[in-house]
Amino acid sequence: MSDGVIILITGTVLVTITAVLLGSLVLHIRRVRREQGVRGIWSNFGLSITFCTLFLVSWAAQGLAEWGTYRDEQQALGEPATPSGYVVAFGQSTLENWQSEFLQLFSFVVLAALLIHRDSAESKDSDERIERKIDDIVRRLDDMDAASGRREGDTHAWTP
């Protein structure tokens, strides 16, 4: 495969992934603002905007660091540091990083959906545990009724 094709594929993948992520963020913000009438962008979407900014800044910093490494390696080999060679090196390191992160996140999501870790917010509760919680709530309501003098069968008028 020629260098031009490799550069084209690498660049296309990097730009497409970035565009999908940024586009998804922008479209989501616009949709929420339109449907829910949300006004303040920063107060309502600050976390997403901050992480997006951190991603872009760190990616740019990685690009600068990668250029220095690539240039030094090329000089050590007696070869010129070309933009096309740099794009391939930068694309390779970026895609390797993204691949490992996506695999890690995907693995966590799948395993959290399948396995149970008691009292973990990410883990699904078993049906038995949910039933025990409901029984506990009913028992507490019955205790409250008994303490207030209500009899079984009386209608509840709950007020906070």
N, C-alpha and C positions, 0 to 999 in steps of 0.2 A: 504494500500500500504506500502511496507516495506521501511525502510530507504535507503537501497541500490538502490532501483528503483527510489526513489525521488532524491537521489544524482546524479544518472546517467542521469535522465531527465534534472535536473537543470543544471548540468555541460555541457551536450550536447547542450542545448539551448544557454547558455552563450557563449560557444566556437564557435558554429555555427554562431551566430549573429556577433560576433567579427570577425571571419574569413571572412564572407561575406563582411563586411564593409571594412576591411583592404585589402582583395583581390580585391575588386572593385576599390579601390584607386590605388593599384599597377598596375592592368591591364589597367586602364585608362591612367596612366602616361606612361606605356610602349607603348600603342596604339598611343597616341598623339606623343610621341617621334619618333615612327617608321613612322607614316603617314605624319607628318609635319616636321620632321627633327629637332625637338626642342632639344637643347643641354643642357642648364642649368636646372637642376632639381629644385634647390632652387629658382632661379629667376622666374621660370614659374609655380611652384607648391607649393611655400612657404606657402601660406595660408592653403591649404589642409594638408600639412605636419605638420604645427604648430598646427592646430586643432586636428589632429590625435594624435600628441604627448601629447597635453594637455588632451585629452580624456584618453589616457593610463595612464598618470601620476596621474590624478585625480581618476581614477578607482583603481589604486594601493593604493592611499592614503585612499580611501573609504574602501578598504579591510583591511588595518591596523586599521583604526578607528573601523570598524565593529568587528574585532577580539577582541579589547579591550572591547567593549560593550558586546559582546557575552560572553567573559570570566568572566566579572563582574556579568552578570546575572546568569551564571551557578554557580559561587561561592556563590551568595546570596541564591540560591536554594539548595546549598549543593551538587550539581552535578558536575561531571568532565567536563571540556571543551574539547570536542573531535573534531578532524578535520572534521568528517562527519557531526556533528551538525552545525559546523561553515559554511561548504559549503552550507547547506540548508538555514541558516540565511542570509548569504551573497548573495546567489542566489535570495532569496525572496526580499531583499531590493533593489538589482540591478534591477531585473525584474519589480518591482513596479515603480521604478524611470523611467526606459525605457518606460514602458507602458504609463505612464502619459505624458512623453515628446513626444512620437510618436502620441498619441491622440491629444495633443495640436498642433503639427505641421500638422497633417492630417486635423484637423478641420480648421486651418488657410488656408491651401491650397484649400480645398473644398469651403470654404466661400469666399475666394478671387476670385475664379473662377466664382462663382455664383452672387456675390453681387458687387455693384459699390460704390467706395469711390472716389469722384471727385478728380482729380489731384494726386492720389496715384499711385506710380510706380507699385504696386502689383495688382491693380485693373484693370479689363478690361475696355476699353473705349467703350462707346455706339457708334452705327453706326452714329447717329446724330452728335455726337461730332467730329468724324473723318471727316464727310462730311463738317462740319463748318470749320475745320482746312484746308481742301483742298480748300474750297471756299476762305478762307483768303489768302492762298498761291497764288491762281490764281489772286485775286484782287491785291496783292502786285506786282506780275509779270506784270499785266496790267499797274499799276502805274509806274513801272520802264520803261516799253515800252513807255508810254506817255511822261515821263521825258526825254527819250533819242531821241524822235522824230520818233520812229517807228510807223507804222500804223498797225491796226488790219489786220491779214492775212499775214503779213511779217513773214518770218521764223526767228526763234530765234537761235542765235549763242551764247550760254552762255559760258562765261569764268569766272572763279573765280577771 
